[in-house]
Amino acid sequence: MAKRVAIIGAGSSGLCAIKACLDEGLEPVCFERSGDIGGLWRFEEQPEQGRASIYKSVIINTSKEMMCFSDFPIPDDFPNYMHHSKIMEYFRMYARHFQLLPHIRLRVRAARAPRLRPQRPVARGDGARRRAGGGHLRRRARVHRPPHGRAPAAAHYLHSRDYKDPQAFTDKRVIVIGIGNSGSDLAVEISQTAGSPPGAADEHQWGQAPTGSSKALGTRAGSSRQRRDMVQTLHRPDSSLCPCRFLHQHPTINDDLPNRIISGRVRVKPNIREFTATAAIFEDGTTEDNIDAVVFATGYSFAFPFLEDCVTVVENQIPLYKYVFPVHLEKPTLAFVGLIQPLGAIMPISELQCRWATRVFKGRTGPPARPGPAGAGPSRAASRRYVRSPRHTIQVDYIPYMDELAEQVGVRPSLAGLFLRDPRLAAEVLLGPCTPYQYRLRGPGRWHGARAAILTQRQRIIKPLRTRHVEEDAAASSVPLLAVLLAAVAAFALLLAYV
């Protein structure tokens, strides 16, 4: 009899948790409180209470090759940066292809899980029930109360989760509090209909476009020159987005924000010191009068009311080993999946977390180390690097964290071995984007299509852009290939020198 695993939520993390269970011969039962799969990415006009929500125009800020599940590439004709409707289409394709839907029970809310005592072993027999926390976590909108003073009497207040489209702000004077990814998106969109330029109030923030300099953060051989160019571009005395230190906050990725700022349609302001009856006063002493609406893009806190007996959230933190296993439980029968904020896409990370957790549940991988509460949560390096904030308690860097998880599963790619066996593939793994297929080249769960997926990923990036026929210069097109080959030879020489 297969061991049963309860999965809470059928969002992106819950779907790959079901598949990982099936791959390991476990019996998954997924409980989804809504009437459909997709979690956050399923748009609804009226958001459910206690659930994060997206707005009508949302487009993901990670490319399709970086965000796909590792053994199921996104169709090549899909745009590189997808609208939420395309992401839902991909999730449905994934669920149908791997026959995940029969394992999901819709409109079932997890009220309370069986109690797990820290010092009491949990049954590990054939009928043992184990739990993997899916992507549909219980999250609560963190709406900060207006700072000092009385709020503008006529102003309308809402959290970004309640925002759906800009028409409600036509000819209004609007302040958006927060300039993370949601705050910048809303400021840009509202500026198209607002009567005066919206003010985006927050501390200094790093900004990038989805292309160009952001590529340096998605390759194993990240270019220090690209990182330096980003610093020189943004760290200007005349820029309101001038950051103090590079990557000490989660970057904001927005193509349109610089254009809206330079055209005067969005103004970046410091933090709000206080509200008066009709205005907002900022820390630099400037004011905005006759405010009609205030949008709080202040993020979310998280809670697990059905796990109150065994999990405690303190200051937006839970002591988890590598952000997955609670450190205080005697047996690793509970796992959290997707409870992270990466500098990159979350779907491949959730998938690799699931592959690790299910192998631990099955007994094919040893139980995780028990470092104690002091050894869980953010590393010392992360704590020193990031500004102290509730949003940074679950912050990870994409490639280093993926490699950490891959070590646990036994699927981390060996660059030295690849260069000896398959130099062409090794060059693409080292110099190309660190796509999820790399973690299917070897070890448990190996996918025989991984090599082909890696070597054709650039074609899938170009495919949706080729909407008309253009004659190519054969001599010019051979230059990039030659550059890649020369770079691969140089990288191989470095490996031989240091291995």
MARMI-642024 format. One record per residue (C-alpha): chain; residue in three letters; x, y, z. Coordinates in Angstrom, 2 decimals. Layout:
PT;mol;type;u;v;w
PT;A;ALA;X;Y;Z
...
***
This chain:
PT;mol;type;u;v;w
PT;A;MET;0.00;0.00;0.00
PT;A;ALA;1.43;3.38;-1.06
PT;A;LYS;2.06;6.06;1.52
PT;A;ARG;-0.49;8.86;1.31
PT;A;VAL;0.55;12.51;1.09
PT;A;ALA;-1.82;15.39;1.78
PT;A;ILE;-1.09;18.46;-0.34
PT;A;ILE;-2.68;21.77;0.62
PT;A;GLY;-3.36;23.90;-2.46
PT;A;ALA;-3.48;23.28;-6.23
PT;A;GLY;-1.49;26.29;-7.37
PT;A;SER;1.81;26.05;-9.23
PT;A;SER;3.58;24.46;-6.23
PT;A;GLY;0.71;22.11;-5.47
PT;A;LEU;0.63;20.80;-9.05
PT;A;CYS;4.32;19.90;-9.09
PT;A;ALA;3.93;18.38;-5.60
PT;A;ILE;1.30;16.00;-6.98
PT;A;LYS;3.55;15.01;-9.87
PT;A;ALA;6.58;14.51;-7.61
PT;A;CYS;4.52;12.19;-5.40
PT;A;LEU;3.42;10.16;-8.41
PT;A;ASP;7.00;9.94;-9.67
PT;A;GLU;8.06;8.45;-6.32
PT;A;GLY;5.17;5.99;-6.10
PT;A;LEU;3.35;7.92;-3.36
PT;A;GLU;-0.40;8.50;-3.26
PT;A;PRO;-1.14;12.25;-3.34
PT;A;VAL;-4.42;13.81;-2.22
PT;A;CYS;-4.55;17.53;-2.98
PT;A;PHE;-7.07;19.77;-1.20
PT;A;GLU;-7.96;23.03;-3.00
PT;A;ARG;-10.40;25.35;-1.28
PT;A;SER;-11.48;27.12;-4.50
PT;A;GLY;-13.21;25.66;-7.53
PT;A;ASP;-10.21;25.49;-9.86
PT;A;ILE;-6.44;25.01;-10.07
PT;A;GLY;-3.88;27.77;-10.61
PT;A;GLY;-3.75;29.50;-7.22
PT;A;LEU;-2.46;33.05;-7.51
PT;A;TRP;-2.40;32.96;-11.31
PT;A;ARG;-6.14;32.39;-11.69
PT;A;PHE;-7.64;35.85;-12.21
PT;A;GLU;-10.92;36.61;-10.47
PT;A;GLU;-12.84;39.88;-10.37
PT;A;GLN;-13.69;39.33;-6.69
PT;A;PRO;-10.71;37.92;-4.74
PT;A;GLU;-11.36;35.33;-2.08
PT;A;GLN;-10.94;36.39;1.51
PT;A;GLY;-7.42;35.68;2.76
PT;A;ARG;-6.10;34.80;-0.71
PT;A;ALA;-3.58;36.76;-2.76
PT;A;SER;-4.96;38.10;-6.02
PT;A;ILE;-3.77;39.50;-9.36
PT;A;TYR;-5.13;42.24;-11.60
PT;A;LYS;-6.45;41.96;-15.14
PT;A;SER;-3.32;43.05;-17.03
PT;A;VAL;-0.67;41.06;-15.09
PT;A;ILE;2.27;39.80;-17.15
PT;A;ILE;4.89;37.64;-15.43
PT;A;ASN;8.36;39.20;-15.09
PT;A;THR;10.34;35.98;-15.55
PT;A;SER;10.81;34.46;-19.00
PT;A;LYS;9.07;31.27;-20.06
PT;A;GLU;12.34;29.32;-20.34
PT;A;MET;13.34;30.23;-16.77
PT;A;MET;9.93;29.57;-15.18
PT;A;CYS;8.80;26.31;-16.78
PT;A;PHE;8.71;22.94;-15.06
PT;A;SER;11.91;21.03;-15.78
PT;A;ASP;10.45;18.20;-17.87
PT;A;PHE;7.64;20.11;-19.60
PT;A;PRO;8.84;23.07;-21.74
PT;A;ILE;6.39;25.86;-22.42
PT;A;PRO;5.26;25.80;-26.10
PT;A;ASP;7.65;27.66;-28.37
PT;A;ASP;4.92;29.89;-29.80
PT;A;PHE;4.00;31.26;-26.34
PT;A;PRO;5.39;34.76;-25.66
PT;A;ASN;8.57;34.96;-23.61
PT;A;TYR;6.83;37.02;-20.91
PT;A;MET;3.34;35.67;-20.54
PT;A;HIS;0.01;37.17;-19.60
PT;A;HIS;-1.65;35.40;-16.67
PT;A;SER;-4.12;33.72;-19.06
PT;A;LYS;-1.21;32.01;-20.87
PT;A;ILE;0.27;30.87;-17.56
PT;A;MET;-3.06;29.28;-16.64
PT;A;GLU;-3.17;27.62;-20.07
PT;A;TYR;0.28;26.15;-19.41
PT;A;PHE;-0.76;24.88;-15.95
PT;A;ARG;-3.79;23.15;-17.47
PT;A;MET;-1.60;21.54;-20.15
PT;A;TYR;0.79;20.33;-17.44
PT;A;ALA;-2.03;18.94;-15.28
PT;A;ARG;-3.61;17.10;-18.22
PT;A;HIS;-0.32;15.73;-19.58
PT;A;PHE;0.72;14.17;-16.26
PT;A;GLN;-2.86;13.25;-15.24
PT;A;LEU;-2.85;15.32;-12.05
PT;A;LEU;-6.50;16.38;-11.97
PT;A;PRO;-7.91;13.09;-10.56
PT;A;HIS;-5.83;13.64;-7.43
PT;A;ILE;-7.31;17.09;-6.66
PT;A;ARG;-10.36;17.63;-4.44
PT;A;LEU;-11.83;21.04;-5.20
PT;A;ARG;-13.75;23.24;-2.77
PT;A;VAL;-12.23;21.50;0.25
PT;A;ARG;-10.70;23.75;2.90
PT;A;ALA;-8.02;22.48;5.25
PT;A;ALA;-9.41;23.29;8.69
PT;A;ARG;-6.88;21.48;10.87
PT;A;ALA;-4.10;18.97;10.31
PT;A;PRO;-3.31;16.10;12.68
PT;A;ARG;-1.10;17.27;15.52
PT;A;LEU;2.63;16.69;15.12
PT;A;ARG;4.48;16.77;18.41
PT;A;PRO;8.11;17.89;18.32
PT;A;GLN;9.41;15.09;20.55
PT;A;ARG;7.09;12.32;19.43
PT;A;PRO;7.87;10.05;16.47
PT;A;VAL;5.33;9.95;13.63
PT;A;ALA;4.22;6.60;12.22
PT;A;ARG;6.22;5.61;9.14
PT;A;GLY;4.31;2.48;8.13
PT;A;ASP;2.63;1.83;4.80
PT;A;GLY;-0.44;3.77;5.87
PT;A;ALA;1.40;6.81;7.17
PT;A;ARG;0.02;10.17;6.13
PT;A;ARG;2.53;12.82;5.19
PT;A;ARG;1.97;16.41;4.25
PT;A;ALA;3.57;18.67;1.69
PT;A;GLY;2.61;22.32;1.82
PT;A;GLY;1.60;23.36;-1.68
PT;A;GLY;1.70;26.75;-3.32
PT;A;HIS;-1.75;27.87;-2.15
PT;A;LEU;-0.56;28.96;1.26
PT;A;ARG;-2.77;30.85;3.65
PT;A;ARG;-1.61;34.42;3.11
PT;A;ARG;-2.96;37.59;4.60
PT;A;ALA;-2.72;40.98;2.95
PT;A;ARG;-0.42;43.16;5.04
PT;A;VAL;-2.16;46.53;4.84
PT;A;HIS;-0.30;49.04;6.95
PT;A;ARG;-2.39;51.52;8.87
PT;A;PRO;-1.98;55.14;7.77
PT;A;PRO;1.01;56.64;9.58
PT;A;HIS;0.71;59.42;12.09
PT;A;GLY;-2.35;61.60;11.95
PT;A;ARG;-5.80;61.40;10.49
PT;A;ALA;-6.30;59.82;7.08
PT;A;PRO;-7.61;62.00;4.23
PT;A;ALA;-11.37;61.95;4.77
PT;A;ALA;-12.35;61.61;1.11
PT;A;ALA;-9.60;59.18;0.11
PT;A;HIS;-10.35;55.62;-0.93
PT;A;TYR;-7.99;53.00;0.57
PT;A;LEU;-7.23;49.57;-0.84
PT;A;HIS;-4.51;46.93;-0.86
PT;A;SER;-2.99;45.94;-4.19
PT;A;ARG;-4.77;42.55;-3.97
PT;A;ASP;-8.07;44.41;-4.44
PT;A;TYR;-6.90;46.34;-7.50
PT;A;LYS;-8.22;45.03;-10.84
PT;A;ASP;-7.98;47.77;-13.50
PT;A;PRO;-7.19;51.51;-13.73
PT;A;GLN;-10.64;52.72;-14.76
PT;A;ALA;-11.70;53.27;-11.17
PT;A;PHE;-8.94;55.90;-10.87
PT;A;THR;-9.85;58.02;-13.88
PT;A;ASP;-9.07;61.71;-13.19
PT;A;LYS;-8.14;60.87;-9.58
PT;A;ARG;-5.12;61.94;-7.52
PT;A;VAL;-3.52;58.69;-6.36
PT;A;ILE;-0.66;57.65;-4.09
PT;A;VAL;0.81;54.16;-4.38
PT;A;ILE;2.68;53.12;-1.24
PT;A;GLY;5.42;50.66;-2.10
PT;A;ILE;7.64;50.48;-5.17
PT;A;GLY;8.23;46.77;-5.44
PT;A;ASN;7.03;44.88;-8.50
PT;A;SER;3.33;45.27;-7.70
PT;A;GLY;3.68;48.92;-6.67
PT;A;SER;5.57;49.89;-9.83
PT;A;ASP;3.11;48.01;-12.05
PT;A;LEU;0.15;49.75;-10.43
PT;A;ALA;1.78;53.19;-10.56
PT;A;VAL;2.48;52.73;-14.29
PT;A;GLU;-1.01;51.47;-15.06
PT;A;ILE;-2.89;54.02;-12.94
PT;A;SER;-0.85;56.83;-14.52
PT;A;GLN;-2.64;56.13;-17.82
PT;A;THR;-5.98;57.31;-16.41
PT;A;ALA;-5.16;59.35;-13.29
PT;A;GLY;-5.83;63.06;-13.35
PT;A;SER;-2.36;63.91;-12.00
PT;A;PRO;0.86;61.90;-11.83
PT;A;PRO;0.59;59.18;-9.14
PT;A;GLY;3.16;59.34;-6.40
PT;A;ALA;5.03;56.11;-5.63
PT;A;ALA;6.19;56.40;-2.03
PT;A;ASP;8.92;54.15;-0.66
PT;A;GLU;12.59;53.88;0.14
PT;A;HIS;15.13;53.62;-2.70
PT;A;GLN;14.74;50.51;-4.80
PT;A;TRP;16.71;48.66;-7.43
PT;A;GLY;15.02;48.56;-10.83
PT;A;GLN;15.64;46.49;-13.95
PT;A;ALA;14.02;45.68;-17.25
PT;A;PRO;13.12;42.05;-18.00
PT;A;THR;15.78;41.98;-20.74
PT;A;GLY;19.31;43.32;-20.99
PT;A;SER;21.07;43.68;-17.66
PT;A;SER;18.79;41.22;-15.88
PT;A;LYS;20.38;38.41;-17.93
PT;A;ALA;23.44;38.62;-15.69
PT;A;LEU;21.37;37.24;-12.82
PT;A;GLY;20.19;34.15;-14.73
PT;A;THR;23.42;32.54;-15.97
PT;A;ARG;26.03;30.43;-14.20
PT;A;ALA;28.76;32.63;-15.69
PT;A;GLY;27.07;35.93;-14.76
PT;A;SER;28.79;38.91;-16.33
PT;A;SER;30.34;41.27;-13.77
PT;A;ARG;30.44;43.89;-16.51
PT;A;GLN;26.66;43.69;-16.95
PT;A;ARG;26.23;44.08;-13.19
PT;A;ARG;28.59;47.07;-13.21
PT;A;ASP;26.69;48.63;-16.12
PT;A;MET;23.45;48.30;-14.13
PT;A;VAL;25.01;50.10;-11.18
PT;A;GLN;26.31;52.90;-13.40
PT;A;THR;22.94;53.25;-15.12
PT;A;LEU;20.85;53.50;-11.95
PT;A;HIS;23.24;55.00;-9.40
PT;A;ARG;22.92;58.60;-10.57
PT;A;PRO;22.55;61.71;-8.39
PT;A;ASP;19.62;62.87;-10.56
PT;A;SER;17.70;59.60;-10.27
PT;A;SER;14.86;59.10;-7.77
PT;A;LEU;15.53;55.34;-7.98
PT;A;CYS;19.14;55.69;-6.86
PT;A;PRO;19.88;52.61;-4.70
PT;A;CYS;22.35;52.68;-1.85
PT;A;ARG;23.90;49.23;-2.36
PT;A;PHE;23.61;46.75;-5.20
PT;A;LEU;21.05;43.98;-4.68
PT;A;HIS;20.48;44.70;-0.99
PT;A;GLN;16.77;44.69;-1.75
PT;A;HIS;14.63;42.53;-3.99
PT;A;PRO;14.92;44.11;-7.49
PT;A;THR;11.93;45.72;-9.16
PT;A;ILE;11.55;44.63;-12.78
PT;A;ASN;9.56;47.01;-14.95
PT;A;ASP;10.08;48.11;-18.55
PT;A;ASP;7.61;50.99;-18.43
PT;A;LEU;8.41;52.70;-15.13
PT;A;PRO;11.45;54.70;-16.41
PT;A;ASN;9.38;55.99;-19.35
PT;A;ARG;6.52;57.05;-17.08
PT;A;ILE;8.96;58.82;-14.73
PT;A;ILE;10.80;60.64;-17.52
PT;A;SER;7.50;61.77;-19.04
PT;A;GLY;6.31;63.10;-15.68
PT;A;ARG;3.39;60.69;-15.38
PT;A;VAL;4.82;59.01;-12.24
PT;A;ARG;6.69;60.81;-9.47
PT;A;VAL;8.82;58.87;-6.99
PT;A;LYS;8.55;60.21;-3.46
PT;A;PRO;10.14;59.28;-0.11
PT;A;ASN;8.24;57.55;2.67
PT;A;ILE;5.08;59.18;4.03
PT;A;ARG;5.58;60.87;7.37
PT;A;GLU;1.91;61.51;8.10
PT;A;PHE;-1.53;62.06;6.64
PT;A;THR;-3.60;65.16;7.35
PT;A;ALA;-7.32;65.53;6.72
PT;A;THR;-6.75;66.20;3.01
PT;A;ALA;-3.08;65.56;2.21
PT;A;ALA;-0.01;63.35;2.57
PT;A;ILE;3.19;64.80;4.05
PT;A;PHE;6.43;63.06;3.04
PT;A;GLU;9.66;62.69;5.00
PT;A;ASP;11.34;65.41;2.96
PT;A;GLY;8.61;67.90;3.96
PT;A;THR;6.84;68.00;0.60
PT;A;THR;3.08;67.45;0.44
PT;A;GLU;0.43;66.13;-1.94
PT;A;ASP;-2.98;67.74;-1.43
PT;A;ASN;-6.51;66.59;-2.23
PT;A;ILE;-5.69;62.88;-2.36
PT;A;ASP;-8.51;60.76;-3.83
PT;A;ALA;-7.07;57.26;-3.38
PT;A;VAL;-4.22;55.44;-1.63
PT;A;VAL;-3.09;52.01;-2.85
PT;A;PHE;-1.03;49.93;-0.40
PT;A;ALA;1.35;47.73;-2.38
PT;A;THR;2.92;46.60;0.87
PT;A;GLY;3.09;42.88;0.30
PT;A;TYR;1.77;39.96;2.33
PT;A;SER;2.34;38.19;5.57
PT;A;PHE;1.70;34.47;5.83
PT;A;ALA;-0.03;32.22;8.33
PT;A;PHE;-1.01;28.55;8.65
PT;A;PRO;-4.08;28.36;10.89
PT;A;PHE;-4.54;24.64;10.15
PT;A;LEU;-1.01;23.97;11.48
PT;A;GLU;-1.14;26.10;14.62
PT;A;ASP;-0.26;23.17;16.87
PT;A;CYS;3.10;22.53;15.19
PT;A;VAL;4.10;25.68;13.28
PT;A;THR;4.51;29.18;14.66
PT;A;VAL;5.15;32.24;12.49
PT;A;VAL;7.17;34.93;14.26
PT;A;GLU;7.93;38.20;12.42
PT;A;ASN;7.18;36.56;9.06
PT;A;GLN;9.63;33.72;9.75
PT;A;ILE;9.40;29.98;10.36
PT;A;PRO;12.50;27.97;11.35
PT;A;LEU;12.81;25.74;8.28
PT;A;TYR;15.82;23.74;7.11
PT;A;LYS;16.62;25.08;3.64
PT;A;TYR;13.16;26.71;3.68
PT;A;VAL;11.44;23.30;3.46
PT;A;PHE;11.50;21.14;6.62
PT;A;PRO;10.56;22.39;10.12
PT;A;VAL;13.63;21.88;12.30
PT;A;HIS;11.75;21.07;15.52
PT;A;LEU;9.85;17.97;14.30
PT;A;GLU;11.15;14.55;15.27
PT;A;LYS;10.35;13.05;11.85
PT;A;PRO;10.41;14.84;8.46
PT;A;THR;6.73;14.30;7.66
PT;A;LEU;5.89;17.94;6.97
PT;A;ALA;7.33;20.06;4.15
PT;A;PHE;6.71;23.62;2.97
PT;A;VAL;6.92;24.23;-0.76
PT;A;GLY;7.16;27.64;-2.41
PT;A;LEU;7.51;29.60;0.85
PT;A;ILE;10.34;31.65;-0.63
PT;A;GLN;10.99;34.84;-2.56
PT;A;PRO;13.70;34.14;-5.13
PT;A;LEU;15.71;36.40;-7.40
PT;A;GLY;14.21;34.42;-10.26
PT;A;ALA;11.23;32.23;-11.02
PT;A;ILE;9.53;30.34;-8.20
PT;A;MET;8.05;27.41;-10.20
PT;A;PRO;11.34;25.51;-10.82
PT;A;ILE;12.36;26.02;-7.20
PT;A;SER;9.05;24.66;-5.93
PT;A;GLU;9.44;21.67;-8.24
PT;A;LEU;12.92;20.87;-6.94
PT;A;GLN;11.73;21.29;-3.35
PT;A;CYS;9.00;18.75;-4.11
PT;A;ARG;11.44;16.30;-5.65
PT;A;TRP;13.56;16.49;-2.50
PT;A;ALA;10.64;16.29;-0.06
PT;A;THR;9.01;13.30;-1.75
PT;A;ARG;12.28;11.37;-1.81
PT;A;VAL;12.63;12.02;1.91
PT;A;PHE;9.03;10.87;2.46
PT;A;LYS;9.71;7.73;0.43
PT;A;GLY;12.90;7.00;2.36
PT;A;ARG;15.13;7.16;-0.74
PT;A;THR;17.01;10.18;0.61
PT;A;GLY;18.18;10.43;4.18
PT;A;PRO;16.32;12.72;6.57
PT;A;PRO;17.47;16.34;6.48
PT;A;ALA;20.01;17.51;8.99
PT;A;ARG;18.61;19.03;12.16
PT;A;PRO;20.63;22.21;12.71
PT;A;GLY;18.29;23.60;15.32
PT;A;PRO;16.43;26.90;15.11
PT;A;ALA;19.66;28.91;14.95
PT;A;GLY;20.69;27.08;11.76
PT;A;ALA;17.37;27.54;9.96
PT;A;GLY;15.98;30.44;8.00
PT;A;PRO;18.08;33.09;6.24
PT;A;SER;21.82;32.48;6.10
PT;A;ARG;24.22;34.86;7.78
PT;A;ALA;25.27;36.16;4.37
PT;A;ALA;21.65;36.86;3.41
PT;A;SER;20.97;38.53;6.75
PT;A;ARG;23.97;40.82;6.26
PT;A;ARG;23.18;41.54;2.63
PT;A;TYR;19.50;42.40;2.65
PT;A;VAL;17.84;45.35;4.27
PT;A;ARG;15.99;44.16;7.38
PT;A;SER;12.38;43.82;6.24
PT;A;PRO;9.51;41.28;6.45
PT;A;ARG;9.81;40.73;2.69
PT;A;HIS;13.42;39.53;2.99
PT;A;THR;12.91;36.78;5.58
PT;A;ILE;12.37;34.23;2.78
PT;A;GLN;14.71;35.74;0.16
PT;A;VAL;16.97;33.40;-1.85
PT;A;ASP;19.21;33.70;-4.91
PT;A;TYR;17.96;31.50;-7.74
PT;A;ILE;21.03;29.55;-8.93
PT;A;PRO;22.80;29.02;-5.56
PT;A;TYR;19.58;27.85;-3.91
PT;A;MET;18.65;25.58;-6.83
PT;A;ASP;22.12;24.02;-6.64
PT;A;GLU;21.71;23.48;-2.88
PT;A;LEU;18.45;21.62;-3.45
PT;A;ALA;19.94;19.70;-6.39
PT;A;GLU;22.73;18.47;-4.12
PT;A;GLN;20.12;17.04;-1.76
PT;A;VAL;18.37;15.21;-4.60
PT;A;GLY;21.56;14.21;-6.42
PT;A;VAL;20.78;16.05;-9.67
PT;A;ARG;23.21;18.97;-9.70
PT;A;PRO;24.87;19.13;-13.14
PT;A;SER;28.61;18.38;-13.23
PT;A;LEU;30.24;20.96;-15.49
PT;A;ALA;33.60;19.20;-15.55
PT;A;GLY;31.99;15.92;-16.54
PT;A;LEU;29.83;17.61;-19.17
PT;A;PHE;32.86;19.28;-20.79
PT;A;LEU;34.56;15.89;-21.09
PT;A;ARG;31.49;14.07;-22.45
PT;A;ASP;29.52;16.74;-24.28
PT;A;PRO;31.35;20.09;-24.80
PT;A;ARG;28.49;21.64;-26.77
PT;A;LEU;25.99;20.95;-24.00
PT;A;ALA;28.49;22.06;-21.32
PT;A;ALA;29.00;25.40;-23.07
PT;A;GLU;25.26;26.06;-23.12
PT;A;VAL;24.87;25.05;-19.47
PT;A;LEU;27.71;27.34;-18.38
PT;A;LEU;27.18;30.34;-20.67
PT;A;GLY;23.49;30.14;-21.45
PT;A;PRO;20.51;30.79;-19.16
PT;A;CYS;20.31;28.47;-16.15
PT;A;THR;17.06;26.86;-17.25
PT;A;PRO;15.34;24.17;-15.14
PT;A;TYR;16.15;21.43;-17.67
PT;A;GLN;19.71;21.35;-16.29
PT;A;TYR;18.37;19.54;-13.22
PT;A;ARG;17.02;16.68;-15.35
PT;A;LEU;20.33;15.74;-17.00
PT;A;ARG;21.35;13.20;-14.37
PT;A;GLY;20.31;11.44;-11.18
PT;A;PRO;16.81;10.60;-9.91
PT;A;GLY;14.06;11.81;-12.21
PT;A;ARG;16.37;12.12;-15.20
PT;A;TRP;14.51;13.23;-18.33
PT;A;HIS;15.90;12.07;-21.66
PT;A;GLY;14.58;15.19;-23.37
PT;A;ALA;16.63;17.54;-21.14
PT;A;ARG;19.64;17.79;-23.48
PT;A;ALA;17.50;18.64;-26.48
PT;A;ALA;15.50;21.16;-24.44
PT;A;ILE;18.69;22.97;-23.38
PT;A;LEU;20.21;23.03;-26.88
PT;A;THR;16.97;24.36;-28.42
PT;A;GLN;16.03;26.90;-25.73
PT;A;ARG;17.32;29.84;-27.77
PT;A;GLN;15.11;28.81;-30.70
PT;A;ARG;12.08;28.79;-28.41
PT;A;ILE;12.99;32.29;-27.24
PT;A;ILE;13.20;33.58;-30.82
PT;A;LYS;10.17;31.72;-32.21
PT;A;PRO;7.39;34.05;-30.90
PT;A;LEU;9.34;37.09;-32.16
PT;A;ARG;9.49;35.87;-35.75
PT;A;THR;6.12;37.05;-36.95
PT;A;ARG;7.37;37.83;-40.48
PT;A;HIS;10.08;36.51;-42.79
PT;A;VAL;13.37;38.46;-42.79
PT;A;GLU;16.41;37.59;-44.93
PT;A;GLU;19.43;36.81;-42.78
PT;A;ASP;23.09;37.50;-43.48
PT;A;ALA;24.78;34.10;-43.24
PT;A;ALA;28.19;35.61;-42.44
PT;A;ALA;26.78;37.75;-39.63
PT;A;SER;24.79;34.89;-38.12
PT;A;SER;27.93;32.75;-37.75
PT;A;VAL;29.65;35.29;-35.48
PT;A;PRO;27.65;34.53;-32.29
PT;A;LEU;28.28;30.79;-32.69
PT;A;LEU;32.01;31.40;-33.06
PT;A;ALA;31.99;33.59;-29.95
PT;A;VAL;30.20;30.85;-27.97
PT;A;LEU;32.71;28.22;-29.08
PT;A;LEU;35.68;30.42;-28.14
PT;A;ALA;34.12;31.17;-24.75
PT;A;ALA;33.51;27.45;-24.20
PT;A;VAL;37.17;26.64;-24.96
PT;A;ALA;38.28;29.36;-22.51
PT;A;ALA;35.93;28.08;-19.81
PT;A;PHE;37.15;24.51;-20.31
PT;A;ALA;40.74;25.67;-19.96
PT;A;LEU;39.87;27.38;-16.66
PT;A;LEU;38.19;24.21;-15.39
PT;A;LEU;41.27;22.12;-16.22
PT;A;ALA;43.46;24.66;-14.45
PT;A;TYR;41.46;24.55;-11.20
PT;A;VAL;40.04;21.02;-11.09
***
